Amino acid sequence: MFHDVGLVDGLLAAGPTFDVSVTDLASRFDIRQLVVRTLLTYLELLGVLRQGMPFYGTYEAKLTTSMQALLAPFSGEARRFLQAIFAAAKEGRTWYEVEPARVAVQLGVERERVVRALLTSYFGEQLPGPCGHCSFCETGQAGVLGAEPTPAPIKSVLDLAEFDRLRQEKASALGQPRQQARFLCGINSPALSQARLGSHALFGILGAHRFADVLAWCAEGSGRGVDA
């Protein structure tokens, strides 16, 4: 019940225009995806939300060659970035599953940069004309995203004393700045799951902040206490 209320409050505080990922919301608020979809449906029926422009939340890629051969034509930043995307993807037997929003948070970049990397320029595919599938081809208009609201200062959102106690108690899962940043941004990991921290009140509390900013804050405070 409390997670449901937190989800509704989070949506109402998200601003006039925002992207919604059922997977991300379910993970952040620890609610089943079916419940999240039901809540979104009710909010739309009540006139609280209105569906806007759809976008792909997940991309799947099947390699027809080795990873080394795929990366061979690229060099420098393009090669490193493409390699980082596949490293952050969920690898199955045959397919790679990429969630641009999650990967963007993990790499500390904008979601659109991840999407661009997955499209034609990075994979060397030259289209003879419009693809006919993206929102621009379907509507004839480029989507305009509003400026992201500036999140509240970390110190005003996070209970520093509680987080300090928790990271000492769960040092195996929260001993490193990156582990701490993943926990605070609501990004699960094997270590966090093993420590059963996914349902902790502080898990994902800084989800509105950029991962890179949270990581920098955690790195700055390591060894000196979190109130650095």
C-alpha positions, 0 to 999 in steps of 0.5 A, a space after each residue: 500500500 505504501 509503495 502504491 502511494 509513493 508511486 502515485 506521489 512520484 508521478 504527480 511530482 514528475 512535472 507536466 511532461 515525463 516519460 514512463 517505463 513500467 519496468 523502471 517504476 516497478 523496480 523503483 517502487 518494488 511493485 509488480 508490473 501488473 499493479 503499475 499498469 493498473 494504477 496508470 490505467 486508473 489515473 488516465 481514466 480519472 483524467 490525471 494522466 494523458 498518454 503522449 508520444 510512445 517510445 521504445 523502452 527496450 531494444 533487442 539485438 541479435 549479433 550475426 558476428 562476434 563482438 570483436 568483429 562488431 566493434 572492429 570498424 569503430 575506434 576511440 569514444 565510439 568504440 568504448 561507448 558501444 562496448 559499454 552499452 553491450 556490457 550493460 545490456 542483459 545478455 541471453 542465449 541469442 539476444 541482447 536486451 537493452 533498456 535505454 533508460 536504465 543503461 543511460 543511468 548506469 553510464 551517466 549519459 542521456 537516454 537519447 545518446 544510447 538510442 542514437 548509438 543503437 540506430 543506424 549510424 553506429 551500426 553502419 546501416 544506411 537507410 534509403 529513406 525514412 524508416 516509417 516506424 519512429 515517432 517523427 515518421 508517424 506524426 511528421 513532427 519532432 518530439 520536444 522534451 521539456 527541460 528536466 526539473 532540477 532535483 533537490 540537493 542530495 543532503 535534503 533528500 537522503 537521511 545521511 545518518 541512516 545511510 551511513 549506518 546502512 553502508 557500514 552494516 552492509 559493507 559487502 554490498 555498499 562498500 564502494 561508491 559505485 555500489 552506493 550510487 546504484 543503490 541510491 538510484 534504484 539500480 539493482 545488482 547481485 550484491 544488493 539482491 543478496 543483501 536484500 536491500 531492494 526493499 529498503 526505504 532508501 533504495 532508489 531514493 535518489 532516482 530523480 538525480 543523474 547517476 553520474 552526479 550521485 556517483 560523484 557525491 558518493 566518491 567524494 564522501 568515501 572514506 570521510 563519511 557520507 556528510 562530506 
